[in-house]
Amino acid sequence: MKQLFERLQTSFAVADYKEQRRDLAFLCIPREYAEMLIRHLRDHEGFSHLVFFTAVDYIEDGIFRLIYMLHNYETKDTIGVHVDISRENASMTSIHALWAQAALYQRELKEMFGIDFPGSPGVDEDFLLEGWDEIPPMRKEFDTRAYAEKTFFPRPGRKSTDPRTHMREQLYPDGGKG
């Protein structure tokens, strides 16, 4: 994998290479080179399978990190391509032309994080959250507890909403005296 990284460095602005195992490595690339690098990995380096595509919210740094996981069946290597994009007006080039299933991942990321992929098929259609009009729920500033308290009523029969107290009562009904 180290040789792959060295080859990629000659043509792309690849940075922060990290080999996690002999067959698993990660690298970072600026957003403007991402689609070009991913296409190169598919067409010239044998990474023909898009394993998954997701995002992580680094609210403190003001970025989303997109993670493209690609697999090469011949060498049995997997590479993760990290691309940092701004949280403000988050947008990224679509890769649906490289892998059709990417459109589904992009649609999910648009709904859950608010990241746009202009030109991706169905990207603006509801995916899971039909009629959702709140802030995207996977963003760190989304307050899950406040949303649940506003949206759902408390269940009858439950004395506490603290999970530790509830489990203690379930595991030790006699208070641990038996």
C-alpha positions in Angstrom: 0.0 0.0 0.0 2.9 2.3 0.7 3.9 2.0 -3.0 0.4 3.0 -4.0 0.6 6.1 -1.8 4.0 7.1 -3.4 2.5 6.7 -6.9 -0.5 8.8 -6.0 1.7 11.5 -4.5 3.3 12.2 -7.9 -0.1 13.0 -9.5 -2.4 14.1 -6.7 -2.2 16.4 -3.6 -2.4 13.3 -1.3 -1.6 13.9 2.3 -1.8 12.2 5.7 -1.3 8.6 4.6 -1.9 6.1 7.4 -1.5 2.4 7.0 -3.7 0.8 9.6 -3.0 -2.8 8.5 -1.1 -4.3 5.6 -4.4 -4.4 3.6 -6.0 -1.2 5.0 -4.8 2.4 4.5 -6.3 5.9 4.7 -5.3 9.1 2.9 -6.6 12.6 2.8 -7.1 14.7 -0.3 -8.4 18.2 -0.9 -12.0 18.3 -2.2 -11.1 19.7 -5.6 -9.0 16.5 -6.4 -11.3 13.9 -4.7 -13.4 12.9 -7.7 -10.3 12.7 -9.9 -8.4 10.6 -7.4 -11.3 8.2 -6.8 -11.8 7.8 -10.6 -8.0 7.0 -10.9 -8.2 4.5 -8.1 -11.1 2.7 -9.8 -9.8 2.9 -13.4 -6.0 2.4 -12.9 -5.4 0.9 -9.5 -8.1 -1.8 -9.4 -10.3 -0.4 -6.6 -13.5 -1.4 -8.4 -15.8 -1.7 -5.4 -17.3 1.2 -3.5 -17.7 -0.5 -0.1 -19.4 2.5 1.5 -19.5 6.3 1.6 -20.2 8.2 4.8 -19.5 11.4 6.7 -18.4 12.5 10.2 -19.3 15.9 11.7 -16.3 17.7 13.2 -18.3 20.7 14.4 -15.4 22.1 16.5 -13.3 22.3 13.3 -16.2 23.5 11.1 -15.9 20.6 8.7 -17.5 17.4 7.6 -15.1 14.6 6.7 -16.4 12.5 3.8 -15.0 8.9 3.8 -15.0 6.9 0.7 -14.0 3.2 1.3 -12.8 1.4 -1.8 -11.8 -2.2 -2.2 -9.5 -4.0 -4.7 -10.5 -7.6 -5.1 -7.3 -8.6 -6.8 -4.9 -7.4 -4.1 -7.5 -7.7 -1.3 -6.6 -4.1 -0.3 -9.0 -1.5 1.1 -8.4 2.2 1.0 -10.2 5.0 2.7 -10.2 8.4 1.0 -10.9 11.3 3.5 -12.1 14.6 2.1 -12.7 17.5 4.4 -15.4 20.0 3.4 -16.7 23.1 5.1 -19.9 22.6 7.2 -21.1 26.0 5.9 -23.0 25.4 2.6 -21.7 21.9 2.6 -21.4 20.6 -1.0 -19.4 18.0 -2.8 -19.0 16.7 -6.3 -21.1 13.6 -7.0 -19.5 10.3 -7.8 -22.7 8.6 -9.0 -21.3 8.4 -12.5 -18.5 6.2 -11.1 -20.8 3.9 -9.1 -24.6 4.1 -9.4 -25.1 3.1 -5.7 -23.2 6.3 -4.7 -26.4 8.2 -5.5 -28.1 6.4 -2.6 -25.3 7.2 -0.2 -25.3 10.9 -1.3 -29.1 11.1 -0.9 -28.7 9.8 2.7 -25.9 12.2 3.4 -28.0 15.1 2.1 -30.9 14.2 4.4 -28.9 13.3 7.5 -26.1 15.9 7.4 -27.3 18.5 4.9 -24.4 17.9 2.5 -25.4 18.6 -1.1 -24.3 16.6 -4.2 -25.5 18.7 -7.1 -26.5 16.6 -10.1 -26.9 13.4 -8.1 -30.1 11.6 -9.0 -32.9 12.0 -6.4 -30.6 13.9 -4.0 -33.4 16.3 -3.1 -36.1 13.6 -2.6 -37.0 12.3 0.9 -35.0 9.2 1.8 -35.9 8.1 5.2 -37.3 11.2 7.0 -40.4 11.9 5.0 -41.6 15.4 5.6 -38.7 16.3 7.9 -38.3 20.0 8.4 -35.9 20.1 11.3 -32.1 20.5 11.1 -30.5 17.4 9.7 -30.4 14.9 12.6 -26.8 13.7 12.3 -25.4 17.2 12.7 -23.8 17.6 16.1 -25.9 20.7 16.9 -29.1 18.6 16.6 -30.5 18.1 20.1 -31.9 14.6 20.1 -33.3 14.8 23.7 -35.1 18.2 23.0 -36.6 16.8 19.8 -37.8 13.6 21.5 -39.3 15.5 24.4 -41.1 17.9 22.0 -42.3 15.2 19.7 -43.1 12.1 21.8 -45.0 11.8 25.1 -43.6 10.0 28.1 -44.4 6.3 28.4 -46.7 5.3 31.3 -45.3 3.0 34.0 -41.7 4.2 33.9 -40.4 5.8 37.1 -37.2 7.1 35.7 -35.7 8.1 32.4 -32.2 7.5 33.7 -31.0 4.2 32.1 -28.7 3.4 35.0 -31.5 3.6 37.5 -33.8 1.6 35.3 -31.3 -1.2 34.7 -30.4 -1.3 38.4 -34.1 -1.8 39.2 -34.3 -4.6 36.5 -31.2 -6.4 37.6 -31.6 -6.0 41.4 -35.3 -5.7 42.2 -34.7 -6.2 45.9 -32.1 -3.4 45.9 -29.2 -5.8 45.9 -30.0 -7.1 49.4 -30.7 -10.7 48.3 
